[in-house]
Amino acid sequence: MGGFSIWHWLIVLVIVALVFGTKKLRNIGEDMGSAIKSFRKGMQDGDEPSKPSELKADPPESAKTASESDKDRVER
C-alpha cells in the first residue's frame, strides 16, 4: 500500500482529460501560469524601497494667464 506508481498517475491524467477536456485544462494551465507570474512580479516589486512622492507646488501668480486671474476675481 505504498505510493502511486507512474501507471496510476497516467490513468488519473487520462480520466481528468476525459472529464474536463483538453481545451479547458489548457485554459486552467494558462490562468495558473499568469497568476504565478504576476505573484512573482508583485513579490519583487514589494522588495524595492518605495520612492517618496514629489509634491508639486502651485505655479506662481505671474505664470497664470489673464483668464485664470479673471476667474480668481470672480470666485472671490
VENKA-V181825 format. One line per field, one symbol per residue. burial: + if it has 24 or more other ideal C-beta (glycine too) atoms within 12 Angstrom, else -. A space follows every 10 residues. Layout:
burial: ???
//
This chain:
burial: ---------- ---------- ---------- ---------- ---------- ---------- ---------- ------
//
